[in-house]
């Protein structure tokens, strides 16, 4: 008896390689068919008909695809709108799975077959589309980051040219004009982000409450909200911490005790956005962040590890204030349960247990 159909999609900018498989009660995966369709709206309709043609029984079907920049989005939204269960897998996770099942070669059809098998064998987390408001906010915040990075490259280039043996005013003037253009664009993006937040009354109300936390700016909060879809995909703070890459990774086997550190396997844009606020809240002496910094720094004497602990606490603070729709109070203390307290004490110490043993 068959238990589930699984469709693996390897998506590129112009085409989609598809493979449909079925898994039976003995956990045996059988490939039913493969095809190639264009990555267009008409192609998505052909894909839907192709799935219906090969799905002979009224048993569940899941669509499994890799996150490939933005090329997979239109297909994912189309299939989700048609009622399919869609799972979007991170490329590194898919790569490790394909290696684990012994696939040494790599091409689009092999990847589609591997994703199809992965969807059949595993109970993958289902994808939920991002709301239009937060999708647009993400476009704005990511463009802001892109422009900042380009501006930084040119400023470094201009500084380096200052030490060159020969100077050329035409080159320097062109770089300065481009930097000036980027600065203008950044001001426009800052304005657009603020206007976008104000366009939604509920979001704006919650944002104003959170922004009462001294040291936290509109751009940082907007980035966190955009990258997390307004926290709608998280059931608890631990999932959020893991998503941002602040979860703790241990390296221990037998008598060997290695380093304990944060994974950094998560959304780097969130960690980047929280870096400067973690410095500012300490400079401003904001509780409970200053207390956390002093307590952890006293233990291990490494400032950056303490700043990372502050970043994590900032993220969970934003999460709790957003969900509870409460304004930040300088005397506000997170209502952390006993297990969360253990989590923080384990996470912020990183290597201190290892250091003590040495």
C-alpha positions in Angstrom: 0.0 0.0 0.0 1.3 3.4 -1.0 1.5 6.1 1.8 2.6 9.4 0.1 3.5 11.0 -3.2 6.4 13.4 -3.3 7.3 15.8 -6.1 10.9 17.1 -6.1 11.5 20.3 -8.0 15.0 21.6 -9.0 14.3 25.2 -10.0 16.5 27.5 -12.1 15.8 30.8 -13.7 14.3 29.4 -16.9 13.3 25.8 -16.3 12.2 23.4 -13.6 13.2 19.7 -13.4 10.5 17.7 -11.7 10.4 14.1 -10.4 7.4 12.4 -8.8 7.9 9.4 -6.5 5.7 7.4 -4.1 6.7 5.6 -0.9 5.0 2.4 0.3 4.4 0.9 3.7 7.8 -0.8 3.5 9.5 2.6 3.2 10.5 1.8 -0.4 10.6 4.9 -2.7 9.6 4.3 -6.4 10.1 6.9 -9.1 7.0 7.3 -11.2 8.0 9.9 -13.7 10.3 12.9 -14.5 9.8 15.9 -16.7 11.1 19.4 -17.5 8.9 22.5 -17.6 9.6 26.2 -18.2 9.7 28.4 -15.1 6.7 30.4 -16.2 3.0 30.7 -15.3 2.1 28.4 -18.2 4.7 26.0 -17.1 3.2 25.9 -13.6 -0.2 24.9 -15.1 1.5 22.1 -17.0 3.2 21.0 -13.8 -0.1 20.9 -12.0 -1.7 18.7 -14.7 1.4 16.5 -14.8 1.1 15.9 -11.0 -2.6 15.1 -11.3 -1.9 12.6 -14.1 0.6 10.6 -12.1 -1.2 10.8 -8.7 -3.4 7.7 -9.1 -4.6 7.4 -5.5 -6.2 9.8 -3.0 -3.2 9.9 -0.7 -1.2 13.0 0.4 1.3 14.6 -2.0 4.0 17.0 -0.9 6.1 19.3 -3.1 9.8 19.6 -2.1 12.1 22.3 -3.6 15.3 24.1 -2.7 15.4 27.8 -1.8 17.1 29.2 -4.9 17.3 32.9 -4.4 14.0 34.2 -5.8 13.6 31.9 -8.8 11.5 29.4 -6.8 9.1 31.9 -5.3 6.6 32.1 -8.2 6.3 28.4 -8.5 6.0 28.0 -4.7 3.2 30.6 -4.5 1.4 29.1 -7.4 1.4 25.6 -6.0 0.5 26.8 -2.5 -2.5 28.7 -4.0 -3.6 25.5 -5.7 -3.8 23.7 -2.3 -0.5 21.7 -2.4 1.6 21.1 0.6 5.0 22.8 -0.2 8.3 22.4 1.7 11.2 24.6 0.8 14.6 23.2 1.8 17.8 25.1 2.4 20.4 24.2 -0.1 23.0 23.0 2.5 20.4 20.6 4.0 19.5 19.2 0.6 23.2 18.8 -0.3 23.9 16.9 2.9 20.9 14.6 2.3 22.0 13.8 -1.3 25.5 13.0 -0.1 24.1 10.8 2.6 22.1 8.6 0.2 25.2 8.1 -2.0 24.5 10.4 -4.9 28.0 11.3 -6.2 27.1 12.9 -9.5 25.2 16.2 -9.6 22.9 17.6 -12.3 19.4 19.0 -12.3 17.5 15.8 -12.9 19.5 14.0 -10.2 18.8 16.8 -7.7 15.1 16.7 -8.5 15.1 12.9 -7.9 16.9 13.3 -4.6 14.5 16.0 -3.5 11.6 13.8 -4.4 13.0 10.9 -2.3 13.7 13.3 0.6 10.1 14.5 0.6 8.9 11.0 0.5 11.1 9.7 3.3 10.9 12.6 5.7 8.2 14.6 7.4 9.3 18.0 6.3 8.1 21.3 7.7 5.5 22.9 5.5 6.2 26.3 3.9 4.0 29.3 4.6 4.1 32.3 2.2 5.2 35.6 3.4 2.5 38.3 3.7 2.7 41.2 1.2 3.4 43.8 3.8 6.5 42.0 5.2 7.6 40.9 1.8 7.7 44.6 0.6 9.4 45.6 3.9 12.1 42.9 3.2 12.7 44.3 -0.2 13.3 47.8 1.3 15.6 46.6 4.1 17.6 44.3 1.9 18.1 47.1 -0.7 19.2 49.3 2.2 21.8 46.8 3.2 23.0 46.4 -0.5 23.5 50.1 -0.9 25.4 50.4 2.4 27.7 47.6 1.2 28.3 49.3 -2.1 29.0 52.6 -0.4 31.5 51.0 1.9 33.4 49.4 -1.0 33.7 52.8 -2.7 34.7 54.6 0.5 37.5 52.0 1.0 38.6 52.4 -2.6 38.7 56.1 -2.2 40.7 55.9 1.0 43.2 53.5 -0.7 43.6 55.8 -3.7 44.7 58.5 -1.2 47.9 56.5 -0.7 48.5 56.0 -4.5 51.7 57.3 -6.0 49.8 59.3 -8.6 46.4 60.9 -8.2 43.8 61.4 -10.9 41.0 63.9 -10.0 38.6 62.5 -12.6 38.6 59.1 -10.9 38.3 60.5 -7.4 35.5 62.9 -8.4 33.6 60.0 -10.0 33.9 57.9 -6.9 32.8 60.8 -4.7 29.8 61.5 -6.9 28.8 57.8 -6.7 29.1 57.8 -2.9 27.0 61.0 -2.7 24.4 59.2 -4.9 24.3 56.2 -2.5 23.9 58.5 0.5 20.9 60.1 -1.2 19.4 56.7 -1.9 19.9 55.6 1.7 18.0 58.7 2.9 15.2 57.8 0.5 15.1 54.2 1.7 15.1 55.3 5.3 12.1 57.5 4.5 10.4 54.7 2.5 10.8 52.2 5.4 9.3 54.6 7.9 6.3 55.3 5.6 5.8 51.6 5.0 5.7 50.8 8.7 3.1 53.6 9.2 1.0 52.3 6.4 -0.2 49.4 8.7 -1.8 50.7 11.9 -1.3 47.5 13.9 2.3 47.1 12.9 3.1 50.8 13.5 1.5 50.6 17.0 3.6 47.6 18.0 6.7 49.2 16.4 6.3 52.4 18.4 6.0 50.4 21.6 9.2 48.5 20.9 11.1 51.5 19.8 10.8 53.0 23.2 13.8 50.8 24.0 16.7 53.2 23.9 19.4 52.2 21.4 17.0 50.3 19.0 16.3 52.0 15.7 13.6 51.8 13.0 16.0 50.1 10.5 17.0 47.4 13.0 13.4 46.6 14.0 12.2 46.7 10.4 15.0 44.2 9.4 14.1 41.8 12.2 10.4 42.0 11.3 11.0 41.6 7.6 13.3 38.6 7.9 10.9 36.8 10.3 7.6 37.7 8.6 6.5 39.4 11.7 7.3 36.4 13.8 4.3 34.5 12.4 6.4 31.3 11.7 7.7 30.9 15.3 5.9 29.1 18.1 8.5 30.0 20.7 11.6 32.0 21.3 13.9 28.9 20.8 12.8 28.6 17.2 13.5 32.3 16.7 17.0 32.0 18.3 17.8 29.0 16.1 16.5 30.8 13.0 18.8 33.7 13.7 21.9 31.5 14.2 22.2 32.2 17.9 21.6 28.6 19.0 24.5 26.9 20.8 26.6 24.1 19.2 28.5 21.7 21.4 31.5 19.6 20.4 31.9 16.8 22.9 32.6 13.1 22.5 33.8 10.8 25.2 36.5 12.5 27.2 37.1 15.1 24.6 35.4 18.5 25.2 35.7 21.0 22.3 34.6 24.5 21.9 31.0 25.5 22.6 29.8 28.4 20.3 26.8 29.8 18.5 26.0 28.0 15.3 25.8 31.0 13.0 23.7 28.7 10.8 20.8 31.0 10.4 19.7 34.4 9.1 22.9 36.5 9.1 20.9 39.7 8.3 19.3 39.6 11.7 22.7 39.1 13.4 24.1 42.0 11.4 21.2 44.3 12.2 21.5 43.6 15.9 25.3 44.2 16.2 25.3 48.0 16.5 22.2 48.2 18.8 24.0 45.7 21.2 26.8 48.2 21.5 24.5 51.2 21.9 22.3 49.7 24.7 25.4 49.0 26.7 26.8 52.5 26.2 23.4 53.9 27.3 23.3 51.6 30.3 20.0 50.1 29.4 18.8 47.4 31.8 18.6 44.4 31.7 21.2 44.4 28.9 23.9 46.2 30.9 23.5 43.7 33.7 23.7 40.8 31.3 26.9 42.2 29.7 28.6 42.9 33.0 27.7 39.5 34.4 28.9 37.5 31.4 32.0 39.7 30.9 33.1 39.1 34.5 32.9 35.4 33.9 35.0 35.1 30.7 36.5 38.5 30.0 35.7 38.5 26.3 33.6 41.5 25.2 32.4 40.1 21.9 30.9 37.0 23.5 29.0 39.3 25.9 27.8 41.5 23.1 26.5 38.4 21.3 24.6 37.5 24.5 23.1 41.0 24.4 22.1 40.6 20.8 20.3 37.5 21.6 18.5 39.1 24.5 17.5 42.1 22.3 16.0 39.7 19.8 14.0 37.8 22.4 12.9 41.1 23.9 11.6 42.3 20.6 9.8 39.0 20.1 8.1 39.1 23.5 7.1 42.8 23.3 5.7 42.2 19.8 3.6 39.1 20.8 2.3 40.8 24.0 1.8 44.1 22.3 3.5 45.9 25.2 5.5 49.1 25.4 9.1 48.7 26.6 9.6 49.9 30.2 13.1 50.6 31.5 12.2 48.5 34.5 10.8 45.8 32.3 12.1 42.3 32.9 11.5 39.4 30.6 9.2 36.8 32.1 11.6 34.0 31.4 10.7 30.5 32.6 13.1 28.2 34.3 14.1 26.4 31.1 14.7 29.7 29.3 17.0 30.8 32.2 19.0 27.6 31.8 19.1 28.2 28.0 20.5 31.7 28.4 23.1 30.7 31.0 24.3 27.8 28.8 24.3 29.9 25.6 26.1 33.1 26.9 28.9 31.2 28.5 30.0 29.5 25.2 33.4 28.2 26.1 33.6 29.0 29.8 32.9 25.4 30.9 35.7 24.2 28.6 38.0 26.9 29.7 37.4 25.9 33.3 38.3 22.3 32.6 41.5 23.3 31.0 
